[in-house]
Amino acid sequence: MPNRTVFFVSDGTGITAETFGKSILAQFATKPRHVRRPFIDTEDKAEQVVREINMTAAQEGVRPIVFITLANELVRERLTADANALVLDMFRTFVEPIEAELGMKSNHRVGRFSDVAKSQEYHDRIEAINFSLAHDDGQSARNLAESDVILVGVSRCGKTPTSLYLAMQHGIKAANCPLIPEDFERGKLPSMLLPHRHKCFGLTIDADRLSQIRNERRPGSKYAALENCRYEINEAEAMMKREGIAWLSSTHKSIEEIATTILRDLRPDRLIY
């Protein structure tokens, strides 16, 4: 799909439209240009976006694809009627059939974050983010008993981004702690982890990929050497096996897949809400 642009237009942040749109586009072997246009909540703003979409269509010679989440009917009609584009309306596609099924009208509320910010769920999510930042890379053993999960693994295998994703998306208090050569020499987990072994989940990674990542940080170092990476990974996996800690490889998995596996194995209750 050369020279093709995809717009994500919303009266809120546009995150829902973009997430859904990207999931659909991932089924096609293409890399279109992405344009997110959030907070389109008036007809004037819709007109501006229509002009941008139509100009893009004229410049590229093909009509753009537009994913929209617009609650205001006038704003939505202005965009769908005037845009020279394939417009995919998530509200009309999903909300209207649900209205029919439930026998009730949706509230067609524009945005939702002002209400969410007052909720306990939002508060818990912020607390989880603060917890994960405070317990990143084994910085602190304080309040580890409050953690929902503790990620372990060698340095640079993906523990930090996974911890933050779990906190931001699921409100999970996720700590993480590296396994280092000194731990392998002692032949046991860091002492701070021993009382919380049942909360530990391990990440591992292919040695070639780990060496590549570490070389970006410390090129030519022993830390990044392929032989050292193999040693650390083998020792870490052996330790996790001895301690009965489940683990998975982050080499070919997205953060979303890793996080979902952790929730399924350690906190299945968080998959029901």
C-alpha positions as CSV (number, residue, x, y, z in Angstrom):
1,M,0.0,0.0,0.0
2,P,2.5,2.6,-1.1
3,N,1.8,6.3,-0.5
4,R,-1.3,5.6,1.6
5,T,-2.2,7.5,4.7
6,V,-4.4,6.3,7.6
7,F,-6.1,8.8,9.8
8,F,-7.3,8.1,13.4
9,V,-9.9,10.8,14.3
10,S,-11.5,11.0,17.7
11,D,-13.3,13.4,20.0
12,G,-11.0,12.0,22.8
13,T,-7.4,11.0,22.8
14,G,-7.7,8.8,19.7
15,I,-6.0,5.9,21.5
16,T,-9.0,3.6,21.0
17,A,-9.3,4.4,17.3
18,E,-5.6,4.0,16.8
19,T,-5.3,0.7,18.8
20,F,-8.2,-0.8,16.9
21,G,-7.1,0.5,13.5
22,K,-3.5,-0.8,14.0
23,S,-4.9,-4.2,14.9
24,I,-6.8,-4.3,11.7
25,L,-4.0,-3.0,9.6
26,A,-1.6,-5.5,11.1
27,Q,-3.4,-8.1,9.0
28,F,-2.0,-6.6,5.8
29,A,1.6,-6.4,4.5
30,T,1.7,-2.7,4.4
31,K,3.2,0.3,6.4
32,P,1.0,3.3,5.7
33,R,1.6,6.7,7.1
34,H,-0.3,7.2,10.4
35,V,-2.0,10.5,11.4
36,R,-3.8,10.9,14.7
37,R,-6.2,13.8,15.1
38,P,-7.5,13.9,18.7
39,F,-10.1,16.1,20.4
40,I,-12.2,16.7,17.2
41,D,-15.3,17.7,19.1
42,T,-16.8,20.5,17.0
43,E,-18.0,20.9,13.5
44,D,-15.3,23.5,12.8
45,K,-12.6,21.0,13.9
46,A,-14.2,18.4,11.8
47,E,-14.0,20.7,8.8
48,Q,-10.3,21.2,9.3
49,V,-9.7,17.5,9.4
50,V,-11.8,17.0,6.3
51,R,-9.7,19.5,4.4
52,E,-6.5,17.7,5.5
53,I,-7.9,14.3,4.5
54,N,-9.1,15.7,1.1
55,M,-5.7,17.4,0.5
56,T,-4.0,14.1,1.3
57,A,-6.2,12.2,-1.2
58,A,-5.4,14.7,-3.9
59,Q,-1.6,14.6,-3.2
60,E,-1.4,10.8,-3.0
61,G,-3.9,10.0,-5.7
62,V,-5.7,7.5,-3.5
63,R,-8.2,8.1,-0.8
64,P,-7.0,7.7,2.8
65,I,-8.4,5.2,5.3
66,V,-10.0,6.9,8.3
67,F,-10.9,5.2,11.6
68,I,-13.2,7.4,13.7
69,T,-14.6,7.4,17.3
70,L,-16.9,10.4,17.3
71,A,-19.9,10.5,19.6
72,N,-21.4,13.8,18.4
73,E,-23.6,13.0,15.4
74,L,-23.2,16.4,13.7
75,V,-19.4,16.2,13.9
76,R,-19.5,12.6,12.7
77,E,-21.9,13.4,9.8
78,R,-19.7,16.3,8.7
79,L,-16.7,14.1,8.5
80,T,-18.3,11.1,6.9
81,A,-20.2,13.1,4.3
82,D,-17.4,15.4,3.1
83,A,-14.2,13.4,3.4
84,N,-12.9,11.7,0.3
85,A,-11.9,8.6,2.2
86,L,-12.8,5.1,3.3
87,V,-14.3,6.0,6.7
88,L,-14.6,3.2,9.3
89,D,-16.9,4.3,12.1
90,M,-16.4,2.3,15.3
91,F,-19.4,3.8,17.1
92,R,-21.8,3.1,14.3
93,T,-20.3,-0.4,13.7
94,F,-20.4,-1.5,17.3
95,V,-22.5,0.9,19.5
96,E,-25.7,0.8,17.4
97,P,-25.9,-3.0,17.3
98,I,-25.3,-3.1,21.1
99,E,-28.1,-0.5,21.6
100,A,-30.4,-2.8,19.6
101,E,-29.4,-5.8,21.6
102,L,-29.7,-4.2,25.0
103,G,-32.8,-2.3,24.1
104,M,-31.4,1.0,25.3
105,K,-29.6,4.1,24.0
106,S,-26.0,4.8,24.7
107,N,-25.2,8.2,26.3
108,H,-23.0,9.3,23.4
109,R,-20.7,10.9,25.8
110,V,-17.7,12.8,24.4
111,G,-14.5,11.6,26.1
112,R,-14.4,9.7,29.4
113,F,-11.2,10.7,31.1
114,S,-12.6,13.4,33.4
115,D,-14.8,10.7,35.0
116,V,-12.1,8.0,35.0
117,A,-9.7,10.3,36.8
118,K,-12.1,10.3,39.8
119,S,-12.4,6.5,39.9
120,Q,-10.7,4.1,42.3
121,E,-9.4,2.1,39.3
122,Y,-7.6,5.2,38.0
123,H,-6.1,5.9,41.5
124,D,-4.9,2.2,41.7
125,R,-3.3,2.5,38.3
126,I,-1.3,5.6,39.4
127,E,-0.3,3.9,42.6
128,A,0.9,0.9,40.5
129,I,3.0,3.1,38.2
130,N,4.6,4.8,41.2
131,F,5.3,1.4,42.8
132,S,6.8,0.0,39.6
133,L,9.1,3.0,39.1
134,A,10.3,2.8,42.8
135,H,11.0,-0.9,42.4
136,D,12.7,-0.8,39.0
137,D,15.9,-2.8,38.5
138,G,16.0,-4.0,42.1
139,Q,16.3,-0.4,43.4
140,S,14.4,-1.1,46.6
141,A,13.3,-4.1,48.7
142,R,10.8,-1.9,50.6
143,N,7.2,-3.0,50.5
144,L,7.9,-5.9,48.1
145,A,5.1,-7.7,50.0
146,E,2.7,-5.3,48.3
147,S,3.8,-6.4,44.8
148,D,1.5,-8.4,42.5
149,V,4.5,-9.7,40.5
150,I,8.2,-9.5,40.5
151,L,10.0,-9.9,37.2
152,V,13.4,-11.5,37.2
153,G,16.0,-12.1,34.5
154,V,19.3,-11.0,33.2
155,S,19.9,-7.3,32.4
156,R,18.2,-5.9,29.3
157,C,15.8,-8.8,28.7
158,G,12.7,-6.6,28.9
159,K,11.8,-6.4,32.6
160,T,11.4,-2.7,32.9
161,P,9.1,-2.0,29.9
162,T,7.0,-5.0,30.9
163,S,6.7,-3.8,34.5
164,L,5.6,-0.4,33.4
165,Y,3.1,-1.8,30.9
166,L,1.5,-4.0,33.6
167,A,1.2,-0.9,35.8
168,M,-0.1,1.5,33.2
169,Q,-2.6,-0.8,31.5
170,H,-3.6,-3.2,34.3
171,G,-2.9,-1.5,37.6
172,I,-0.5,-4.3,38.5
173,K,2.2,-3.4,41.1
174,A,5.1,-5.0,39.2
175,A,8.7,-4.9,40.6
176,N,11.7,-6.2,38.7
177,C,15.0,-7.4,39.8
178,P,18.1,-8.3,37.6
179,L,19.9,-11.6,38.0
180,I,23.6,-10.8,38.0
181,P,26.9,-12.9,37.9
182,E,27.2,-12.6,41.7
183,D,23.9,-14.4,42.1
184,F,25.0,-17.2,39.8
185,E,28.2,-17.6,41.8
186,R,26.2,-17.9,45.0
187,G,23.8,-20.2,43.3
188,K,20.7,-18.7,44.7
189,L,18.2,-15.8,44.2
190,P,19.0,-12.4,45.7
191,S,18.0,-12.5,49.3
192,M,15.3,-9.8,48.8
193,L,13.4,-12.2,46.5
194,L,13.5,-15.3,48.7
195,P,10.4,-14.5,50.8
196,H,8.5,-13.6,47.6
197,R,9.5,-16.5,45.3
198,H,5.8,-17.3,44.6
199,K,5.4,-13.9,43.1
200,C,8.4,-14.1,40.7
201,F,8.1,-14.5,37.0
202,G,11.1,-14.9,34.8
203,L,12.0,-13.4,31.4
204,T,14.7,-14.8,29.2
205,I,16.0,-13.9,25.8
206,D,18.1,-15.4,22.9
207,A,21.8,-14.7,23.4
208,D,22.3,-13.2,20.0
209,R,19.5,-10.7,20.6
210,L,20.8,-9.9,24.1
211,S,24.3,-9.3,22.8
212,Q,22.9,-6.9,20.1
213,I,20.9,-4.9,22.7
214,R,23.8,-4.7,25.1
215,N,26.2,-3.6,22.4
216,E,23.9,-0.6,21.7
217,R,24.5,0.4,25.3
218,R,28.1,-0.7,25.9
219,P,29.7,-1.5,22.6
220,G,32.6,-3.9,22.7
221,S,32.3,-4.6,26.4
222,K,32.5,-8.0,28.2
223,Y,28.9,-7.2,29.4
224,A,27.8,-7.3,25.7
225,A,30.0,-10.1,24.5
226,L,28.1,-13.1,23.0
227,E,29.9,-15.6,25.2
228,N,29.0,-13.7,28.4
229,C,25.4,-13.3,27.3
230,R,25.2,-17.1,26.7
231,Y,26.6,-17.7,30.2
232,E,24.3,-15.4,32.0
233,I,21.2,-16.7,30.2
234,N,22.1,-20.3,30.8
235,E,22.7,-19.6,34.5
236,A,19.6,-17.5,34.9
237,E,17.4,-20.2,33.3
238,A,19.0,-22.9,35.5
239,M,18.4,-20.9,38.6
240,M,14.7,-20.2,37.7
241,K,14.2,-23.9,37.0
242,R,15.7,-24.8,40.4
243,E,13.6,-22.3,42.2
244,G,10.4,-23.3,40.4
245,I,9.9,-19.9,38.7
246,A,8.0,-19.9,35.4
247,W,9.6,-18.0,32.6
248,L,9.2,-17.1,28.9
249,S,11.4,-15.7,26.2
250,S,10.9,-12.1,25.3
251,T,12.8,-12.5,22.0
252,H,9.9,-12.8,19.7
253,K,7.0,-11.7,21.9
254,S,5.5,-8.2,22.3
255,I,5.1,-6.6,25.7
256,E,1.4,-7.1,25.4
257,E,1.8,-10.9,24.9
258,I,4.3,-11.1,27.8
259,A,2.0,-9.1,30.1
260,T,-1.0,-11.2,29.2
261,T,0.9,-14.4,29.9
262,I,2.0,-13.1,33.3
263,L,-1.6,-12.1,34.2
264,R,-2.9,-15.5,33.1
265,D,-0.4,-17.4,35.2
266,L,-0.1,-15.2,38.3
267,R,-3.1,-12.9,38.5
268,P,-5.9,-14.5,36.4
269,D,-8.4,-12.4,38.5
270,R,-7.1,-9.3,36.6
271,L,-8.4,-10.8,33.4
272,I,-12.0,-10.6,34.8
273,Y,-13.3,-7.1,35.5
